[in-house]
Amino acid sequence: MDNYDDSLPSSSPASWSPSSPPTTPEISDDGFDIERLPSLFESRAGNAETAGSNGRELLSPQHVSNGSPTFVLVIGGLGYIGSHTVLELLRASQNVIIVDNLSNSYESVLDSIKLLTANHCKVEGIPVPLIHFHRLDYRSRSMRFLLESYTDLVMTIDAGGQQNMTYRSRIESVIHFAAYKSVVDSLKHPLRYYQNNVCGLVSLLQQLDKYGIHNFIFSSSATVYGTKSNSGRPLQEEDVVHHAEEHVDLAGTSSVLQPSAVGLSCPYARTKYFSEAILADVAATNAAWRIVALRYFNPVGCDPSGLLGENPRGEATNLYPVLTQVLAGVRKSLDVFGTDWATPDGTAIRDFIHVLDVARGHMAAMAWNAARGDGFRAFNLGSGSGTSVLEAVRSLEAAAGRSIPLTWSGRRPGDVGVCVASTERAQNELGWSPHESVAQCAADLWNFVKRRMARDGTSGSALQELASLRVNVKLDRFGLASARHNRAACILGPFFQFLEDEGRKVLAAEILAWIDRYHSS
C-alpha cells in the first residue's frame, strides 16, 4: 500500500511537492506527468472555459462554484458501466473527471463518449460540459496530486465575522467503479482482489476525507447476498446489513436485523461485502460522509448508438460478452455452465438489467445522496424479474437472426442457481425504476456487435469509421490523404485500432509513412 503524508496541502498548488514522489509518473489526458498537475491545472475563477487538461475540454462548464467549475469524479470511467454512467452525467450537463488506468478498458472509449455527448448537446442546444481524463491507477500516490489540482483556496466568514482561508474541492461527488470483478479469477488470485478492491478503497477514502470530499457512490454487487440468492424470493437490501437496524416488514412486524454474511462463495464477493462494511463503518463514525452502495445484478446491453459496449481487455467471462464473441466468430460456441439447476429449463436464472438503467440509477443515487442528511444506504439495481441463461441466448438469437452454438458444461465454482432483485427500495427512495427489457438489451447488443464486425472487416478501418463520425479524428490524422492510404488502412484496420487503443499513435504514423514510401518507390 502507498503511504500518504497526512499534512495539509500548501496554499499554492504550483509550489506544493510530495514528501516522496511516485517512482513511476502517471499520465494525464494530454500526456503530461501527473506530478506536474498542480501547475498544469492552475485555471481558477475567471478562466472557467479553459480550465483543465491543456484546453482539451469541450466548451464551457455548466456547474460553477465560486467562479470555478465543479465536477463529478468517476474512477474506472472508461469501463463498461463507468463509460455509460459518464455519458449519462455529461448528458445531464455535469462536468466529469475520468480516472482510469486502462487495465481493462481502452482510451478510444473516450472518443465515443465525446462524440455522443457533442451530438446530444447539439440536438438540445446546450453547451458541452467539461471532460477531463487522467490515465492513472487510483491506488497510486499520483491520486493525491490529482485531488490537489482540483482544490481551491477560498475565503469564509465565521459566526463572529472573522475572515478565514480554507480549502474547498471542486469535486462534489465520487463514483467508484474501479475493481477487479471476475468470480473465476478471484478464486485463482484472491490476494490481488483484496489488495485492489479492499485496500485500494481504504486508501482512496483516506485521501477523499483529507480534501473534504464526502459524497460517495460505490459499485457493489449482488454477490454480497451469497447463498441467500437461493431463498426462492427476490433479494431485499435488508437481507445483508452491516449494523444492527430496525426493520418493519410488509405485514407490519418489527424486528432488529443483525449483520451477517451467508455463503459468500468467492473472494470477489467477499471484497464487495468487506467494502460495504468499511463504508458503513466510515459513515457511522463521521457524519460528513454520504455514501450509497449500489448492488448490481447483471448489467447487459449498451448504448443504442453501438459506439459503447462491453469490451474487456482480458478474457470475457460474463454471459453477454461471451455471446458477442460467438456472434463475431471469435469463439466457436457458448459454454452453458450448469444444466441441473432447480429452474424451469435447468439453466441458472439471473436478473439482467440494461446498462442504461444502471447508469440512470447512479444519477438517481447521486441526486438522492446530495439531498439527504448523512450515513450509508444500499440499493439494489436490477430489473426485478429473472431470465434463464437459455432464455437470454434465445433473445439474442432473435435479435441477430442467427443461431448460437452451445456447449453444455458443469457448474462453475462460486455460481448460484437463482439471483433476482427486489427493486422496491430503489423505487420508493430513489424514484428509480428500470425501463428497458431483455429484448431491448439484446437488440442494442447486436447493434454493437454489427458495428464492430463492420469496423474490423473489409468495410473500413476503425480510424476511418471514427473519422466519418467526426470524433475529433480526421483522415489526415495518420496521413490518410490518398486512396492508397485508405486502402492500406482498410486492410490493416484492426491492427491500427489496436495501436490506437494502446496509445501508439506515433508508431501507426510511422507505419503509414513507410507504406507511402513503398508505394512511391
Buried (B, 14 or more C-beta within 10 A) or exposed (E): EBEBEEEEBEEEBEEBEBEEEBEEBBBBBBEBBBBBBBEBBEBBBEEBBEBBBEEBBBEBBBBBBEEBBBBBBBBBBBBBBBBBBBBBBBBBBBBBBBBBBBBBBBBBBBBBBBBBBBBBBEEEEEBBBBBBBBBBBBBBBBBBBBBBBBBBBBEEEEEEEEEEEEBBBBBBBBBBBBBBBBBBBBBEBBEEBBBBBBBBBBBBBEBBBBBBBBBBBBBBBBBBBBEBBBEEEBBBBBBBBBBEEEEEEEEEEEEEBEEEBEEBBBBBBBBBBBBBBBBBEBBBEEEEBBBBBBBBBBBBBBBBBBBBBBBBEEEBBBBBBBBBBBBBEEBEEBBBBBBEBEBEEBBBBBBBBBBBBBBBBBBBBBBBBEEEEBBBBBBBBBBBBBBBBBBBBBBBBEBBEEEBEBEEEEBBEBBBBBBBBBBBBBBEBBEBBBEBBBEBBBBBBBBBBBBBBEBBEEEBBBBBBBBEBEBBBEBEBBBBEEEBBBEBBBEBBEBBBBBBBBBBEEEBBEBBEEBBEEEEE
